[in-house]
Amino acid sequence: MGGRVTPSGTPPSVRKRVAVLGSTGSIGRNVLAVAAAHPDAFEIVSLSAFRNVDLLAEQAARFGVGKVAVGEGTPQGSFPDGVEIGRGRASLEALASDPGVDLVVNALVGAAGLAPTLAAVEAGRTLALANKESLVMAGELVSRAAESSGAALVPIDSEHSSLFRCLKGVPRSELAGVVLTASGGPLRDLPTSEIASAGVEAVLDHPTWDMGEKVTVDSATLVNKAMEVVEARWLFDLPFERIEVVLHRESIVHSLVRLTDGTLLAHLGLPDMKVPIQYAMFHPDPPGGIFEDCRPGALGSLHFEPVDFGRYPCYDLVLDAARQGGTSPVIAATADEVAVAAFVDGRIRFGEIADVIAGALAAVAAGDAPDVDAVLAAEETAREAAGQIVGRLSGALSQ
Ligand SMILES: NC(=O)c1ccc[n+]([C@@H]2O[C@H](COP(=O)([O-])OP(=O)(O)OC[C@H]3O[C@@H](n4cnc5c(N)ncnc54)[C@H](OP(=O)(O)O)[C@@H]3O)[C@@H](O)[C@H]2O)c1
């Protein structure tokens, strides 16, 4: 970036101008920590939250941002004078396509991330993507939009970030497939008979990663891994059959690349989301060095086992829906979002998350997903259907 001169002859900002969507979340806070560690590399120009306006106002003051977005109906926060405050989906889309931004980080959770992802790629912005739901719900639309605008899509998810790095320099003709590692989630050692009634506290206690609530519950059901398979399908243009999942309890090897000569490439690192976040934020430049070296002697033993998919009924539900295509993955992802919120609120049992996803897939007729309107319409219908199923299940639970 350093030597670039704009057509008007004005030297551009040397720092990357960054919009952080979902800055109050687990990924968003790590993004700001990386930016704070590299004040010469990044200028945070806009931020967003849904409800947590107090933290958002504090972040806006700390980073001196000019624009923020919050949810519709969120109470007025005490933002510094002059900060422009937008509300709702349109304001997120505006931040994502802002011409004054070089890099958009999408750290939103759930279906709310889809419209800003599309806005960013359609506007040709570089997009550092944590919101995997965007690719699950509309991977084809996002890929097509990025191809036509030339937008760069850089993954933040640790498995995909490591594949992104390993695949550099691997000719397509030598690529046999990829392997995503799975920690097995918080319930990996619970007897199968106890999984369905696991409590919220146990489910939110992840053994290796410190993450937001939804992705932690999704790790326990393995919906997260099914979504990551779909994410890999679209990011790396691979058929589902060439994407495998292996259980790796230590979360040190983030993924493996299978080569046609029968060998594997692996990427190893400590489980700290700031590493892939930093890599995505610096892309295509080399990342800065704010981490200690990862020494093999400190990593301990590494183990790989097949996943017992029988313990995780949601995995096949979500992946089968993705294989089916059209609006099926929209229905599955939306139902999962509704079910996870209901589980965390104590309205349904853990084992009923699968019932909500299966019920919504059975209740809502899937169709084609030629454009974002079709995707959003399917999301609305699925949200309503899943809400009704949750209503019935929670009525039974309270009796
Ligand atoms: N956390 C991780 O380590 C991790 C790792 C890999 C991938 N990911 C992926 O990264 C994404 C974010 O995960 P996270 O764990 O950071 O989530 P999180 O902690 O729940 O944060 C979500 C962010 O999105 C905002 N938000 C929530 N609902 C919204 C809505 N309806 N409209 C607009 N904004 C909304 C939240 O605002 P409020 O704070 O105001 O609610 C918050 O800023 C997910 O797709 C997840 O799968 C996360």
The ligand as a Tripos MOL2 file, in Angstrom:
@<TRIPOS>MOLECULE
LIG
   48    52     1     0     0
SMALL
NO_CHARGES

@<TRIPOS>ATOM
      1 N1        -15.6540  -16.6690   18.5080 N.am      1 LIG1
      2 C1        -14.7750  -17.3740   17.8440 C.2       1 LIG1
      3 O1        -13.6900  -17.6700   18.3330 O.2       1 LIG1
      4 C2        -15.0810  -17.8140   16.4320 C.ar      1 LIG1
      5 C3        -14.1750  -18.6590   15.7780 C.ar      1 LIG1
      6 C4        -14.4150  -18.9850   14.4400 C.ar      1 LIG1
      7 C5        -15.5290  -18.4840   13.7860 C.ar      1 LIG1
      8 N2        -16.3870  -17.6790   14.4630 N.ar      1 LIG1
      9 C6        -17.5630  -17.1410   13.7530 C.3       1 LIG1
     10 O2        -17.5240  -15.7170   13.8630 O.3       1 LIG1
     11 C7        -18.8380  -15.1880   13.9370 C.3       1 LIG1
     12 C8        -18.9560  -14.3320   15.1960 C.3       1 LIG1
     13 O3        -18.7960  -15.1790   16.3280 O.3       1 LIG1
     14 P1        -18.5770  -14.6070   17.8040 P.3       1 LIG1
     15 O4        -18.2720  -15.7970   18.6240 O.co2     1 LIG1
     16 O5        -17.6290  -13.4590   17.7720 O.co2     1 LIG1
     17 O6        -20.0570  -14.1020   18.1360 O.3       1 LIG1
     18 P2        -20.5390  -13.1760   19.3520 P.3       1 LIG1
     19 O7        -19.4950  -13.1370   20.4150 O.co2     1 LIG1
     20 O8        -21.8810  -13.6010   19.7110 O.co2     1 LIG1
     21 O9        -20.5950  -11.6960   18.6880 O.3       1 LIG1
     22 C9        -21.5120  -11.4140   17.6680 C.3       1 LIG1
     23 C10       -21.4680   -9.9570   17.2620 C.3       1 LIG1
     24 O10       -22.5420   -9.7190   16.3600 O.3       1 LIG1
     25 C11       -23.4850   -8.7720   16.9390 C.3       1 LIG1
     26 N3        -24.8370   -9.2470   16.6320 N.ar      1 LIG1
     27 C12       -25.5000  -10.2860   17.1990 C.ar      1 LIG1
     28 N4        -26.7210  -10.4330   16.6220 N.ar      1 LIG1
     29 C13       -26.8350   -9.4500   15.7110 C.ar      1 LIG1
     30 C14       -27.8820   -9.0460   14.8220 C.ar      1 LIG1
     31 N5        -29.0490   -9.7120   14.7400 N.pl3     1 LIG1
     32 N6        -27.6790   -7.9740   14.0230 N.ar      1 LIG1
     33 C15       -26.4900   -7.3090   14.0660 C.ar      1 LIG1
     34 N7        -25.4690   -7.6290   14.9030 N.ar      1 LIG1
     35 C16       -25.6300   -8.7010   15.6930 C.ar      1 LIG1
     36 C17       -23.2020   -8.7800   18.4320 C.3       1 LIG1
     37 O11       -23.6110   -7.5530   19.0280 O.3       1 LIG1
     38 P3        -23.9540   -7.4650   20.6090 P.3       1 LIG1
     39 O12       -22.6490   -7.6910   21.3240 O.co2     1 LIG1
     40 O13       -24.4760   -6.0950   20.7950 O.co2     1 LIG1
     41 O14       -24.9390   -8.5600   20.8650 O.co2     1 LIG1
     42 C18       -21.6710   -8.9750   18.4200 C.3       1 LIG1
     43 O15       -21.0420   -7.7630   18.1180 O.3       1 LIG1
     44 C19       -19.7900  -16.4000   13.9200 C.3       1 LIG1
     45 O16       -20.2310  -16.6240   12.6270 O.3       1 LIG1
     46 C20       -18.8820  -17.5590   14.3610 C.3       1 LIG1
     47 O17       -19.3020  -18.8100   13.8450 O.3       1 LIG1
     48 C21       -16.2010  -17.3400   15.7630 C.ar      1 LIG1
@<TRIPOS>BOND
     1     1     2 1
     2     2     3 2
     3     2     4 1
     4     4     5 ar
     5     4    48 ar
     6     5     6 ar
     7     6     7 ar
     8     7     8 ar
     9     8     9 1
    10     8    48 ar
    11     9    10 1
    12     9    46 1
    13    10    11 1
    14    11    12 1
    15    11    44 1
    16    12    13 1
    17    13    14 1
    18    14    15 2
    19    14    16 1
    20    14    17 1
    21    17    18 1
    22    18    19 2
    23    18    20 1
    24    18    21 1
    25    21    22 1
    26    22    23 1
    27    23    24 1
    28    23    42 1
    29    24    25 1
    30    25    26 1
    31    25    36 1
    32    26    27 ar
    33    26    35 ar
    34    27    28 ar
    35    28    29 ar
    36    29    30 ar
    37    29    35 ar
    38    30    31 1
    39    30    32 ar
    40    32    33 ar
    41    33    34 ar
    42    34    35 ar
    43    36    37 1
    44    36    42 1
    45    37    38 1
    46    38    39 2
    47    38    40 1
    48    38    41 1
    49    42    43 1
    50    44    45 1
    51    44    46 1
    52    46    47 1
@<TRIPOS>SUBSTRUCTURE
     1 LIG1         1 GROUP 0 **** ****
